[in-house]
Amino acid sequence: MQTFRTFLKKEIFVEVAKPRKPSSKAFVICNGVPSVPSKMTLMEFLVRKGYAVYHMRYRGTWESKGEFLKKSPHEDVLDVIESISEKDVFLVGSSFAGPAMLLASSKATKVIAVSPVVSWSAPSREEPLPEFKRMMKKFYSQVYRGSWTKLGRKGFYEPTGNEDGSKIFILHAKDDGVVRLKEVAQFAKKTGSKIKILKTGGHLSTSRIMKPALWKQISKFLKTR
């Protein structure tokens, strides 16, 4: 698989891989936070399935320019969707990427949300928001360059609950100690989103979608209209 790198909107860094046969379908990979921006295995998997793949970095993170959290990261996702040529654009990501994908879902064809944050005020056993912000400021300030003040404010970077659930597939585990199932299940019920709940697995990553049984279900969902 050959990849190349570029900037969209002059600020958003993306890694791009495309299948040999031209495709009208693309996946945009949205990162969790913190995460190492290495998704080559997932990119290769999706390319083999016939999708163009764009692995983006939010503004102010890693190679991207700009300031992180100056505005909601979902606006970065919208800018990527607007900048690429493929007709059908699917979003995939986990955890912190949840609000980015869900808020941008109106402009996407479908969304695969893995262990997504749906409420910043929800209790978290393993990673409460104040501790998460403290950790990010102390250990990751050079790769997530911005202020964390607005994160957790009502109405900022948080799904509204009015999203079109017919576009959304959620994958979550009962024993997730970072993003608990209760709020995610409530969001799925309110929006009519499809949700697949695993008995175990903890805080899932996007790599889980490559499991044959799960990909079979996801693939079927992607094809529904």
C-alpha positions as CSV (number, residue, x, y, z in Angstrom):
1,M,0.0,0.0,0.0
2,Q,1.4,3.4,-1.0
3,T,0.6,6.4,1.1
4,F,1.2,10.1,0.7
5,R,0.9,13.1,3.0
6,T,-0.7,16.5,2.4
7,F,-2.4,19.4,4.1
8,L,-6.1,20.2,3.7
9,K,-7.3,23.8,4.2
10,K,-3.5,24.6,4.6
11,E,-3.6,23.3,8.2
12,I,-5.0,19.8,8.6
13,F,-2.4,17.1,8.0
14,V,-3.7,13.9,6.4
15,E,-2.2,10.6,5.4
16,V,-3.9,9.3,2.3
17,A,-4.0,5.8,0.8
18,K,-6.1,4.8,-2.2
19,P,-7.0,1.4,-3.8
20,R,-5.7,0.5,-7.2
21,K,-9.1,0.7,-8.7
22,P,-10.6,4.2,-8.5
23,S,-13.3,4.4,-5.8
24,S,-16.1,6.8,-5.0
25,K,-16.0,5.7,-1.4
26,A,-13.7,7.0,1.3
27,F,-13.1,6.5,5.0
28,V,-11.9,9.3,7.2
29,I,-10.1,8.0,10.3
30,C,-10.5,10.3,13.4
31,N,-8.1,9.9,16.3
32,G,-8.8,9.4,19.9
33,V,-6.8,11.5,22.4
34,P,-4.2,10.8,23.3
35,S,-3.1,8.4,20.7
36,V,-0.1,7.7,18.5
37,P,-1.1,8.7,15.0
38,S,-0.3,5.3,13.5
39,K,-3.2,3.5,11.8
40,M,-1.4,1.8,8.9
41,T,-2.9,-1.6,9.6
42,L,-6.4,-0.2,9.6
43,M,-5.7,1.9,6.6
44,E,-4.4,-1.1,4.7
45,F,-7.5,-3.1,5.8
46,L,-9.9,-0.5,4.5
47,V,-7.9,0.0,1.2
48,R,-8.2,-3.7,0.6
49,K,-11.9,-3.4,1.0
50,G,-12.0,-0.8,-1.8
51,Y,-12.1,2.5,0.1
52,A,-9.8,5.5,-0.2
53,V,-8.6,6.3,3.3
54,Y,-7.7,9.7,4.9
55,H,-6.1,9.6,8.3
56,M,-6.5,13.1,9.7
57,R,-4.9,15.0,12.6
58,Y,-7.0,17.6,14.3
59,R,-5.8,21.2,14.1
60,G,-3.1,21.9,16.7
61,T,-2.2,18.2,17.0
62,W,0.8,16.3,15.8
63,E,1.8,17.5,12.3
64,S,-1.2,19.7,11.8
65,K,-1.0,23.5,12.2
66,G,-3.3,25.7,14.2
67,E,-4.6,25.6,17.7
68,F,-6.2,22.5,19.3
69,L,-9.7,23.1,20.8
70,K,-9.8,26.7,19.7
71,K,-12.9,25.5,17.9
72,S,-14.7,22.2,18.0
73,P,-12.7,19.4,16.4
74,H,-15.8,18.3,14.4
75,E,-15.2,21.4,12.3
76,D,-11.9,19.9,11.3
77,V,-13.7,16.8,10.2
78,L,-16.2,18.8,8.2
79,D,-13.3,20.6,6.5
80,V,-11.8,17.2,5.5
81,I,-15.1,16.0,4.2
82,E,-15.5,19.2,2.1
83,S,-12.0,18.9,0.7
84,I,-12.0,15.3,-0.6
85,S,-13.4,14.2,-3.9
86,E,-15.1,10.9,-3.0
87,K,-18.9,10.9,-3.1
88,D,-19.6,8.6,-0.1
89,V,-17.6,9.5,3.0
90,F,-17.6,7.3,6.0
91,L,-16.1,8.2,9.4
92,V,-14.5,5.9,11.9
93,G,-12.8,6.6,15.2
94,S,-12.9,5.9,18.9
95,S,-13.3,7.6,22.3
96,F,-12.5,11.3,22.0
97,A,-13.3,11.1,18.3
98,G,-16.9,10.4,19.2
99,P,-18.2,14.0,19.3
100,A,-16.2,14.9,16.2
101,M,-17.8,12.2,14.1
102,L,-21.3,12.5,15.6
103,L,-21.4,16.3,15.2
104,A,-20.2,15.9,11.6
105,S,-22.5,13.0,10.8
106,S,-24.9,15.2,8.9
107,K,-22.3,15.6,6.2
108,A,-21.1,12.0,6.3
109,T,-22.6,8.9,4.6
110,K,-22.2,6.7,7.7
111,V,-20.3,6.8,11.0
112,I,-18.7,3.9,12.9
113,A,-18.2,5.1,16.5
114,V,-16.1,2.9,18.7
115,S,-16.4,3.5,22.5
116,P,-17.5,7.1,21.8
117,V,-17.7,9.9,24.3
118,V,-21.3,11.2,24.1
119,S,-21.2,13.4,27.3
120,W,-18.3,15.1,29.0
121,S,-20.2,15.4,32.2
122,A,-20.8,11.6,32.5
123,P,-18.9,9.9,35.3
124,S,-15.8,7.9,34.3
125,R,-14.3,5.4,36.6
126,E,-10.9,5.2,35.0
127,E,-10.5,8.6,33.4
128,P,-12.5,11.4,35.0
129,L,-12.4,14.6,32.9
130,P,-10.3,16.7,35.4
131,E,-7.7,13.9,35.6
132,F,-7.7,13.6,31.8
133,K,-7.1,17.3,31.3
134,R,-4.4,17.3,33.9
135,M,-2.6,14.4,32.2
136,M,-2.9,16.0,28.8
137,K,-1.4,19.3,30.0
138,K,1.4,17.6,31.9
139,F,2.5,14.9,29.4
140,Y,1.2,15.9,26.0
141,S,1.4,19.7,25.7
142,Q,3.7,19.5,22.7
143,V,1.5,17.3,20.6
144,Y,-1.9,18.7,21.6
145,R,-1.1,22.4,21.4
146,G,-4.0,24.5,22.8
147,S,-6.1,25.3,25.8
148,W,-8.3,22.7,27.5
149,T,-10.5,25.3,29.2
150,K,-13.6,24.8,27.0
151,L,-13.7,21.0,27.1
152,G,-16.5,20.1,29.4
153,R,-18.5,23.3,28.9
154,K,-22.1,22.7,28.0
155,G,-22.6,22.9,24.3
156,F,-18.9,22.6,23.3
157,Y,-17.8,19.6,21.4
158,E,-20.6,17.3,22.7
159,P,-23.3,15.5,20.6
160,T,-26.7,17.1,20.7
161,G,-28.8,14.0,20.8
162,N,-30.5,15.1,17.7
163,E,-28.2,13.3,15.3
164,D,-29.7,11.0,12.6
165,G,-29.2,7.6,14.1
166,S,-29.8,5.8,10.8
167,K,-26.3,6.9,9.9
168,I,-24.6,5.7,13.1
169,F,-23.2,2.4,14.2
170,I,-21.8,2.3,17.7
171,L,-19.5,-0.4,19.1
172,H,-19.1,-0.5,22.8
173,A,-18.2,-2.9,25.6
174,K,-20.0,-3.5,28.9
175,D,-16.8,-3.3,30.9
176,D,-15.6,0.0,29.4
177,G,-14.2,1.9,32.5
178,V,-13.3,5.1,30.5
179,V,-16.6,5.7,28.7
180,R,-19.3,3.9,30.5
181,L,-22.1,2.1,28.6
182,K,-25.0,3.8,30.3
183,E,-24.8,7.2,28.6
184,V,-23.8,5.6,25.2
185,A,-26.8,3.3,25.3
186,Q,-29.1,6.2,26.2
187,F,-27.7,8.2,23.3
188,A,-28.2,5.2,20.9
189,K,-31.8,4.8,22.1
190,K,-32.6,8.5,21.8
191,T,-31.2,8.9,18.3
192,G,-32.1,5.4,17.0
193,S,-28.5,4.5,16.3
194,K,-27.5,0.9,15.8
195,I,-25.4,-0.3,18.7
196,K,-23.4,-3.5,19.1
197,I,-22.5,-4.2,22.8
198,L,-19.7,-6.6,23.6
199,K,-19.6,-8.4,26.9
200,T,-15.9,-7.6,27.4
201,G,-13.1,-5.7,25.8
202,G,-12.8,-2.6,27.9
203,H,-12.2,0.7,26.2
204,L,-12.2,-0.5,22.6
205,S,-10.0,0.8,19.8
206,T,-10.8,1.1,16.1
207,S,-8.7,-2.0,15.4
208,R,-11.6,-4.1,16.7
209,I,-13.7,-3.4,13.6
210,M,-11.2,-5.6,11.6
211,K,-12.5,-8.7,13.3
212,P,-14.2,-10.7,10.6
213,A,-17.5,-11.2,12.5
214,L,-17.8,-7.5,13.3
215,W,-16.7,-6.3,9.9
216,K,-19.4,-8.4,8.4
217,Q,-22.0,-6.5,10.4
218,I,-20.4,-3.2,9.8
219,S,-20.1,-3.8,6.1
220,K,-23.8,-4.6,5.9
221,F,-24.6,-1.4,7.8
222,L,-22.5,0.7,5.4
223,K,-24.5,-0.6,2.4
224,T,-27.9,0.3,3.9
225,R,-29.7,3.4,2.8
